C-alpha cells in the first residue's frame, strides 16, 4: 500500500453524471460498485433509461441536492455549454469532464463565463471501439491513466476531489498541462485513428475487395481496429485537436512519401537506406510502445506526474 | 465433410524443408504431426540443430532419396537460386516456396533456368511478429489461406501435390495469378506494415517519448503491432513487391495529406466533409475487413478459388 501524503482524500458520496454514453455510464457503474450514490442525466431519454436499467444510477430529479462531483460526459463541442448550464443550476460542488481534448474546452469554458475554480478538466485514457450506453463496463478504467489538466484558477480541493473520483474508478491520475495533454493524445490516439481509417478506407467500395481480403490476416485486422470508431464522435475530437493532429499526420506523411518514392526508384541498393531507416525506427518506437503498454498494469495509490 | 472431385490427392510421405526459420520450421512441425517424414536443411547450423531439437525432422544427409515435396522457406531474394540448386541436386519430385511475393521470383526462376513444370510458387498466409526457429508452431497454418500461384508450365500433379501439403498443414489453398497475389498482399500485408512502422517511428528517439507514452492505450498498441517485424526480412519483401506497395502507399498518403490540410484550414464546417468522408470510408472498409477475418475460421476440405 502506497502511503499518501497531503490532505486526506475528500469523501465522495453522491455523483451526477451528465451524458450516458460509453464513458459516462462506465464511470457511473464503477462508482455504483464502490457504493457511491449516482444520479444520471441525458438529453436522449432512451440512453438515460438504458443506463438506469443497467444499474448505473437513478435519473436526476428536480430539487436534488448538489452532488459532490458532476461528471460531464458529453461530446467535446458541448462540454463548455453543459458545464455552464450545470453550474448555473447548482448541480454540484465540483465539476469535471471526460472529453479527449482539453485546450479548446478550457478556453471555451473561460470565455462562456464558467466558474473555473470548481472545474477540473479531465480525460480518462480508456475507451472501446464500440460506443453507446450498452457498451459501458464498470471496469473500463481499471489500471488506466486518468489525465487531469487543472487551469490556473482550479481550487486544490476540487482537483483532489476529482483525483479521488478517478481512484474510485480504479484509475491512476496524471497531471498534465492542457497543451501537453493535447499533443500527447494527438500522438497516441487521434493521429493513429486517422492513419487506421486511411488504411481501412482502401478496402471500402472496391469490387475486388472480397478477393483481396480473402488473404487478410491478423496484421491488417489489428492495424485497422480503431478505424471502426464512430465518425460523429471523432469528427468532434479531431476538430478540437486539429493542429496537433495535423502536425503528427504531416510527419507520418513525410516518411510514407519518402518510402513510396524510394520504392519507385530504379534498382540501386542506396535507395534501400530509406526503407531500412523507417523499419528500424519503427522497431525502436514499437519497443517503447510495448514497454509503456506493459507499465499500464493496475497499481495501488495515486500517481501525480507533473508535465 | 466436403466431397472432393478430381484426381485423388497425391500421397505425401517425405518432405524436405530448406530454411529453418519461423515458416519453414512451422511447416515441418505441422507435417511431422501428420506422420510425414521430414528432412531439414539450413545454411545456419544453429537454426538447423534447433529445429531438429524441436522435433521438426532430421538433418538432410547426402544420398537421401528425393522427397515428394521440397519446401523452400528462405528469404524472397534467395528463392530462385535455392530452387535451381535443389533441382540440380535432385532433392525432390515437386518444389514449392513460401515467400511473400510471387511475380519477381517466378521471373527469376525462369531466367535462371529452373524446371518450371515441377515448381509451384506458394505463400501460406500466416506469420507472427516474432521470427526465427524458436517461434515456430505446428498450428501456425490451421484455418489459414495458402496461396498457390502456378505458372503456365506448372504440371497439374505438382499443383495437386502442393495443395495436399497445404491441407496437411491445416490450410486452405486459394489459386491466384502471381500479379493478383502480389497486389493483394501489398494491400493486406506489405503496405499496412509500412504504415504501422511510420506511426511507431514517431515514438523512436524522442526525449518526451516517455511522458507521451504514459497516456498510451490499446489503440496505438494494436496499430503498431506489426511495426515490430524484422527489418532485414521486410526490406527483402518490399524490394520484391515495390510497385504494388508504392501504389497503395500513395493512395493512403493522398488521403492523409487531404485530412492534414483540412485540419489546417480556417474554421468552416465545409472542410469537415474531408474528415467525415475518410472516417466513414474507414468504417466501411473496417466492416469488410472484420467480415473477411471472421471467415478465416478453419474449414474442412480444400477450397480452390480461381482469380
Interface residues (C-beta under 8 A of the other chain):
Chain A: X125 X126 X127 X144 X145 X147 X174 X180 X181 X183 X184 X185 X187 X188 X189 X191 X192 X193 X194 X195 X196 X197 X198 X199 X200 X201 X202 X203 X204 X205 X209 X210 X211 X212 X213 X214 X215 X216 X217 X218 X219 X220 X221 X222 X223 X224 X225 X226 X227 X228 X229 X231 X234 X235 X238 X239 X242 X243 X245 X246 X248 X249 X250 X251 X252 X253 X255 X256 X257 X259 X260 X263 X264 X272 X275 X276 X278 X279 X280 X281 X282 X283 X284 X285 X286 X287 X288 X289 X290 X291 X292 X293 X296 X305 X307
Chain B: X125 X126 X127 X144 X145 X147 X174 X180 X181 X183 X184 X185 X187 X188 X189 X191 X192 X193 X194 X195 X196 X197 X198 X199 X200 X201 X202 X203 X204 X205 X209 X210 X211 X212 X213 X214 X215 X216 X217 X218 X219 X220 X221 X222 X223 X224 X225 X226 X227 X228 X229 X231 X234 X235 X238 X239 X242 X243 X245 X246 X248 X249 X250 X251 X252 X253 X255 X256 X257 X259 X260 X263 X264 X272 X275 X276 X278 X279 X280 X281 X282 X283 X284 X285 X286 X287 X288 X289 X290 X291 X292 X293 X296 X305 X307
